[in-house]
Each structure stands twice: as structure tokens, then as C-alpha cells.
Amino acid sequence: PGHVQLLPPQNVTLLSKDFAMILTWAPGEGSPPDVTYTVRYESQDRLDKWMKVPHCRNIPRSFCNLTCALSNLYVKVRARVKAVWGRSQSPWVKSQFKDYYSDVELAPPVLTLNVRDNSIHVSASFPLPTCVENLTWKYDLNLWEAGSEDKKKYEGYFRKDTVTINTTALRGNYCFSARALYESINLKHSEFSQPVCVLLNHKG
């Protein structure tokens, strides 16, 4: 293909979702089907130094996960994207500035229940990008009898912690739900996870 007027990507947005920082965009008007995109980012402590993102060079999709490409999770960054087709390139389009630390949006954790004779062990796993594993993620756990509004709360557990609950006195159908927590400039938390329910000390 020769030099075609390639229109730039639209709706370029840096968003924080489910523990990740993702740049999204839509193809420019009239883009050919086999157009590809290249992404770069700059951070506020080094303006005008646009860093390459190796895994988002000439990609066919219209998003780029930047989380683990960022050199500093505590500094605001913005990204830019251009369309490439043959030898034609569109102008770059920039996103707004965001920083992972204060803008991160959390997904609810996934609960694993391990039922023993007189106890239940509950652990929460988070769908985290590897580069943010070391940040201090926590979770809150709720326990209630199905159909009751009365919730017992277990709060501020570290991500790798298992909550052990003595079930000797519990009879019937009990439900568990958890939310992820993160202490940044203010306390952030996810929605509570979908309840997981188990029948305890069921005779017969």
C-alpha cells in the first residue's frame, strides 16, 4: 500500500481496571481492516521522553496493557497511540495522565473454601499483574447464614492470609463474600465478590 491518509485512532483512554493500567482506543474512521497500532508512554517525572512498549508495537488489537511496562507505579503517566498501515502512519493521539497508585481499580477476589471437620479455611486470590504482586493488597471477608442479613465481618487480612473459622456451632447453609482493599492516598476497595455458599454440619 502506498501513502494513504490514515486517520488517527479515536477515544484514546488510559483506564485502570481490575488491577491493571490499560490504554484503549477505537480505529480511526475508514481504517483498513489490517491496520496495526503502536503505543508509547511518558511519565510526569520525564516529560517528552516517550518510552517504547515492546509488546504493543504493530499490534492488531485496540488495547495495550501497560501495567508492567511502567517504570514507576507512583508517578502519573500518559500514553499515545498511532495507526500504521503499510508505509502510512497516522498522527499520534495522547491519553490523559493517570497513576497506578492512586487510580488503580480493584476487582473482587476469588474465594477458595476448604471445609474440614470443625473448621473452614478461606483464602482469597487476586488476578494481579506480576509486577504489582508486592504491593500491600488486603481483603475483607463476610460470613452469614443464607437468608439472614446478619453478617460477621473479618477485616484487613493480607492477601496471602488464610482465614480459619471454627464451624462447630454453625449449622445450615453459610455464605462467604470478600472484597479487595488497597491503601493508597485513600482507602480503595472493590465490590464484594459473588457469594459462595456451603452446607455446614449437615446431618443426614
N, C-alpha and C positions, 0 to 999 in steps of 0.2 A: 504493500500500500504506500502511496506517495504521501504528500503532506496534505492531510485533511484537517479542516478546522475542528479540533476536538474540544468539545465543551467541558468545562471543569466539573468535578463531582459536586453534588448538591447536599444540603442538610448535613454538613460535616460536624459531627458532635463527639466530644470526648465524654464518655459516661462511665460511671463507676457502678458496677453491678455484680452481685454475687462474689464479692471479694476481689474482683478484677477491674482493671482500668482498660477500657476498650474504646477505640476510635471507630465510629460507624459513619457511613455515608451512603448516598444513593447515586447511581450512574447519572452523568450529565444527559441532558436532552439529546435524543438521537444517537446515543453511543452505539458503536458496533458491538455485536454480541461477544466477540472475543477480545474486548478491551481488557487491559490489566491495570493495576494500581500500585503505586509506590508511596510508602509512608516514611516520614521523618519526624523527630520531635526535638523541642528545645526546652531547657529548664530555666526558671527565672534567675538562677544564680549564674547562668552563662548565656545571656541573650545573644541572638544572632549566630549561635553555634548550633546548627541543625544536625542532630545525630542520626546516623542511619539505623534502620531497624532491619537487620538481615533477613528475618523470617517474614517481612512484609515488603518485599521487593518484587515487583512484577507479579502480583497475586491476582487471581481472577475474582476472588470474593470481595465483598464490600464491608469488611470489618477487619480490625487488626488488634490483637490482644497485646497491649504494651506493658502490662504489669512488670514482667521480669526483665524487660529491656531497660527500664528506668534506672538511672544510676543512683538516684536518691528519692526515697519514698516520702520525704518530709518537705520537699521543695515543689512549688507549683510548676506544672509543665503544660505545654500545649503541643498539639501535633498538626501536621499538614499532610495533605494527600494530593497526588496528581494522577491523571489518567494517561496511559501510554498505549499507543496502537501503531504498530509498525514503527515508522520514524517520527510519527506525530506525538506530541505531548501537549497536554492541557496546561494552563496555568495552575500553580499550587493553590489550594484553599486551606485556610487555617481554622483550627477549632478555637474554642475559648480555653482559658487557663483553669487547671484543676490540680489539687494534690491528693495523692492517695490517702495520706494520713488523716486528713480531716474530712475528705469527701467519700471515703470508702463506704459502699453499701453492702450490707451483710445479707447472706442467705441463711435460712434456718438450718440448724444442724440435722444430721440423720442419726436417729437413735438406734442403739443395739441393746436388746434386753437379754440378760442371761438369768434364767429362773433356776434357783436351787431349792433345797428343801424348805429352809426357813428364811430365805433372803432372795433379793433380786438385785442384780448388778446392772447398772445403767451406764452406758458410755455414749458420748456424742462425737461424731466425726464431722469434719467441716470440709467442703470442697475447695481447699485452699491452693492457690498457685504456690509452687515450691519456694519461691523467693520470699514469701511473707510468712512462712511457717514459724519463724522465730518471734514474731510479734506476739504480745500477750493477749491472746484470744481467751475469752471465758464463756461460760454458758450458765443459764438459769434453767432449772428443771421444775415442772409442776407435776404433781401426782393427785389424782382424785378418783373417787368411785364413780363409775359410769352413771350418768343421770343426776349426779349431785353437783351443786355449784361450789362446794366447799373444797378449795384446793390447798394442798400442802406444798409449800414452796421451798426449794433447795436453791440457794442463790450464790453466784460468784465462784463457781467451780472453774478451775483451769481446764483448758481444752483436753489435755491428756488424762485428766482425773476421771476415775470411775466412782459413781455414787452408789453406795451399798445401802439397801433399805431392808430393815427387818420386817418380814411379812407374816410373822407368827399370828398377829392379831387381825390380819386383813383377810376378809372372806368375800369372794364375789369378783365382779369384773372391774379391774382398775386400769386407768388410762394415764399415759405419760405424754408430755409435750415439752419441748425445750426451745430456747431462743439463744442466738449467739450474741455476745456482748463485746464491745471494744471501747477502751478508754482512750479517746483522742483528746481534742480540745474540750469536747464534752462527751458524755457517755452515749454511745450509739448502741442500738440493738436491732436485731432482725425481727421479723414476725415470728410468732410461735410456730413450731413445726406441726404438721398434721398429727393428731393423737394416735398413739399406738396403744392398744388395749390388750390386757392379758387376764385370764381367769386364774385367780389365786386360791389355793387351799380348797379346791373343788372336790367334794367327796361324791363318789358315785359315778 
